Amino acid sequence: MKTKVKCLLAMGVILLMAVPFAFSGGKQEPVPAAVEESAAPTTINFFHMTWVPGMIEVMDAGVAQFMNENPHIKVEQTRVSWTDAPAQLLTSIMGGASPDIAEANPTMVAQFRAMGAYADVTDALLPEVKNNLLPGALNIIENPDGRIDGFPTEGCTWTYFFRDDLFREAGVAAHPKTWDDLLKAARKLTQDTDGDGVPDQWGYAHPVQAENAVQFWQTWMWQAGSPVVKYQDGEWYSDLNSTAALRGTRFMVDLVQKHNVMPSTIVDMDWEAVTNGFAFGDFAIMYNGAWVVGSVKSKAPEIDGQWSTGLTPSVAPGKETATMGHPNTFNVLKASRNKEAAIEFLNWLYVTEYKDGKTYADEYAYVPAALNFTKDYLEWAKRNYEPLLQPFLDAVAYAKPLAMDPKWQQFAELYGRAAVQDMIQGKIEVDETMQFLHEQLTKLQGH
């Protein structure tokens, strides 16, 4: 349960205080690559949200070994909850007590990056660290100007789950590869088995409750070809008025309102409610995160061997799919007085072996069955992860973080979540709502 909640929080934690705050005018300054030893140890404060026991064990072991090998640096850990982290970090920075290193999820990265809170570490990463990073890591640790301001840590990807037993019963021969395939399969898989006029087996489902509404909405727009938001000439712009964004949104809504292959009650379902529906046969296809593999196994051992996983579909043949997927990050703060020591510690985590050929950073990701977004780890995982997790590794090539516009979270809370849910329930019309949402996001962006 803890692993599942952690992955969910990693997507949904928000920055509660959106206040203007300047860090050297918001411009990142490169950090020197090495720290010199001195008589008195340099103390770095490491602010992070590790709470899974096995991950704590790995991090504690890493800190102890690092300090033993580097007596000139002392690492003090501050552990907080994901819920409290954004406000606590902001308060500490504004109060002049900034940590040296802070963990973040994509929403926090977008907010604190826009405030100029992160140090530029581009030139301080060891070559063996930098050259090992996957594009999915760079998607989040590279700022819009192409400079690196963080290290990727554990993360996950999302893709499709299939009840193969229900596929066979409905005469559906193959998993969907395109949107048309998805519709054809979902129509056959949606069935009124008790004859009361209401389907009790639905072809498709994904979570739409709370923050899930906007998160999964983005994937439909990505697959249709919209970036959702665009960064041009130092500014963020909405793409919600594009043909692609409208196409993706309409397809999502039509799954409920036109094709009747997903229930309108999906607006009240979070990831676990959808997982329960999949495990107990209410949903034949589910879109969910990698940690849900373990959840389905524990909830419904009786369907072992009767379900599988696979990539999300593309909008059309020959087109590339897209899905949610990202690491969390460790960032060195611009306000840190010990940047060089902080970077030395983080580099060390990524190159020092812990056990079984995995580095400390690798093991930290492996314990919760997550993913370290590096080339070496991905190759290792493809050799060692079970078959049900392999599609989540394949999904790394198509993974995107949630919109990195610092105004996106505010937009999602003020307008996005409610609008997506209301569109899915048929309360508001898609075209007019998308124009409204585009206008509201544009205003928040200052245009």
BELTAVEN-V66105 format. One record per run of one state. SS is the DSSP state (H for helix, E for strand, C for the rest). FROM is the first residue (numbers start at 0). TO is the last residue. Records with the same first field share a line. If there is no record, write none. Layout:
SS: FROM-TO / FROM-TO
This chain:
C: 0-0 / 12-22 / 26-28 / 30-40 / 48-51 / 69-71 / 79-80 / 94-99 / 104-104 / 114-116 / 118-118 / 120-125 / 130-131 / 133-133 / 142-146 / 148-149 / 170-176 / 189-189 / 191-199 / 202-203 / 206-210 / 224-227 / 232-233 / 238-241 / 257-262 / 268-269 / 279-281 / 283-283 / 289-290 / 299-299 / 303-305 / 310-312 / 314-321 / 333-337 / 351-351 / 355-356 / 367-369 / 371-372 / 384-385 / 400-406 / 424-428 / 444-446
H: 1-11 / 23-25 / 52-68 / 81-93 / 105-113 / 126-129 / 134-140 / 163-169 / 178-188 / 211-223 / 242-256 / 263-267 / 270-278 / 291-298 / 300-302 / 338-350 / 359-366 / 374-383 / 386-397 / 407-423 / 429-443
E: 29-29 / 41-47 / 72-78 / 100-103 / 117-117 / 119-119 / 132-132 / 141-141 / 147-147 / 150-162 / 177-177 / 190-190 / 200-201 / 204-205 / 228-231 / 234-237 / 282-282 / 284-288 / 306-309 / 313-313 / 322-332 / 352-354 / 357-358 / 370-370 / 373-373 / 398-399
